[in-house]
Amino acid sequence: MVETIQAKNITLEQLERHFHLQASEDEHFFWEWQEDLPELTDWQLQLLDEVKAGYFNLIKQPPLLEKPISLTILSPLLFIGQFYLAPFNIRAETSIEIAAPDEEQEIIVKGNLDTLVLRNQLWVMVIESKQARFSVEAGLAQILVYMLGNPGSDKPSFGMITNGGSFIFVKLVRGDKYRYATSDLFGIGNRHNNLQDVLKILKKLIGISIASNASNSF
């Protein structure tokens, strides 16, 4: 007998039980978002301040929906980071289907989620919310589903979830068990423009992807 679970309805508890997913308590496990982050140019810093101002203009007229968030926050962030230019590539993830290993009853997770993939190693998900302070952690299980389906099983996978006002990063590593961890939460509403930190981390994670792909080509 086969049990099918829709990706949008999956929970962390189900992923832990059926896919042997385990949260890492090691503070050094997800070191990439904390160490050796790249510097930003004055041009990038100025544009990020304008994006922050655009966000505060956006929240004056709720609800915050996925399309306005993408247009106002995510698209400019990717543009400022120059992720639309070579050697980067962006594609839209439209569907997923993964099967749980070693289950007496076959478990399949499938469905469609709106997710962007940068260089096949970093997933970006926008959480649609009717409230500006909707927790980005609500999308954690869903983005982990896509990361579990990543064919590059020998390399760590990374993800970023945003609701427009907050951002959180995720790392997934394969082994005897799947292990994952999250970064701190970054909010646009802080006095320091956390979009600067978000862009630095994105550039760092994508740089890791480029370096690992280059080493595998030799």
N, C-alpha and C positions, 0 to 999 in steps of 0.2 A: 504494500500500500504506500502511496506517495502523498505526502503532505506538502502543499504549496503555500508559502507565506509571501505576501506582497512586500516588496522592499520598503515601501513607505510606511508599513505597519510593523516592521521588525523592531525588536527591543534589544538592548544590550544583554539582558538576561538570556534571551533566546540565542544570541550569537555566542555567548560564553558557554551555554549548555551544548549546543549542536556543533559549533565550529571550534571548540576548545580555545576560544579567545580569552586572553588574560590581560588585565591592566597591570602595567609595570609600576612598582613602587620605588624603583631605583631612580633617584633624581638625576643621574648621569645618563640614563637610557636615552632621553630625548635632549641631547646637548646642542643639537644643531641650531635651535632657535635662540640660544643664549650666548654663543661664543663666536668671535671673529666675524661679526656682521659687517657688511660693506658700508662705506660712506655714501651719502647722497650729495648730489650737486645742489648749488644754490637754486638753480632752475627747478629741480624736483621739489625742493623744500617749499618754494613759493607756490607751485601748483598744488601741492598737498594742502596748504593752508586754504586755497580757494575751494578745494573739494570739501574740506571740513565746513567751510561757510555754506556751501551748497547743501550739505546734509542738514544743517540747522534750519535752512530755509524750507527744506523738504518736510521736516517733522512738524511744521506749523499747520500742515493740512493732512492729518492722518486719514485713513490707515496707511501704513507702510506696506506696499505690495512689492512683489518680486521684480516686476519690470522697472518701476521707477528706481528701486534700489540699484539694480544692475546698471541703469543708464547714468545715475547720478553719482554712485560711489564706486562700483566694481570696474566698470569700463574705463573711467578716467584713471583708476589705480593701475590697471594693466597697461594703459597707454603711457603713463608717466614712467613706469618700469621698463618700457620699451619691449614688452613681451609679445607685441604683435610683429616684431621684426625678426629676421633670421639672426641667430640659429634657432630661435624659439618657434614653437608651433602650438596652436591651440585648436582643440576640437571639442565638439559637444557630445557628451556621453548621453545616449538616448535610452538604452536598455541594458539590463543585467540579468544573468541567471547563474547561480552558483549552487552546488550540491554539497550537503554536509557529509564529511567523511565518517566512515565506521559507524553508521547508524543502522540499527535493526529496521527502523522505519525510515525510508528515504525522505529526506527533507530538502526541498528546493526553494530557494529564495529568488524571486524574479519580479520584474516590474520596470517602470520608467521613472527616472528622476532627472531633474534639470541640473546637470553637473558639467562643468568645464574641466578639461584635462590638459595640463601643460606638460609637454614632452613625455607623455605616457608615464609620468611618475608623481605628478602632483595634481590632486583633485580639488576643485573649488566649488563650493556649494553655497547658494543663497537661500536663506530661510525666509519664506514669505510670512509676514506677521501683521496682524491688525493692531498690534501694540508695539511701540517703539522699543520697549525694554524686554521683548520676548527673548528668552534664553537661547543662545546659539547652541547650547548643549543638546537641545531637542533634536538637532540634526546629526548628532554623533553616530548613532547606530546606522543611520542611512548612508552616511559617507563611508563608514567602515565596510559596508556591503560592497561598494565599488572597489575599495582598496583591496579587499579580500579576493576580488576577481581579477586583480592585476596579473598579467602573464609574466612580468619580470620578477619571478619569485626569489631570485638570488639577491635582490637589492631592496633596501627599505622603501616604503611608500609613504608619501606625505599628503596631508589634506589641509584645507582651510575652510572654515565655516563662518559665514557672516550673515547678520540680519540688517546690515547697513550701519548700525551704530556700534556693534561689537564684533570682534574677531577672535577666533581661537584656532590653533594649529594642532594637527594630529600626526603621529608617527606610528607606522605599523611595520613590524619585523616578523619574518617567518622563521621557524625552527621546529623543534619538537612540538611547540605550541605557538600559536599566533600571539604576539605581545604588542600592546599599544600603550601610548601615553599622550597626554595633551599638554599644551603650553599654558602659560598664564593667559588671562583674558585681557584683551586690549580694547579700550573704549574710546570712541571719538570725543565723548563729552568731557574727558579729562583736560585739565589746563594744558598739559603737554600734549601736542598733537600726536596721538598714538598711531596715526596713519604712517608716520615716519618709521616707527618700529615695524609695522606690518609690511611695508615695502622692503625694508632691509631684510626681514626674514624671508620674504618671497624670493628676493634676489639670491639669498644664501642657499635656499633649498633647491632652486633651479640651477644654481651653479654646481651644486653637488651632483645633480642629475647629468649635466653636461660632462663633468669630469669623469663620472662612472661610465658613461656611454663611450667616451673617448678611450678610456683604458681598456674597455672590452673590444675595441676595434683593432687592437694590435695583437 
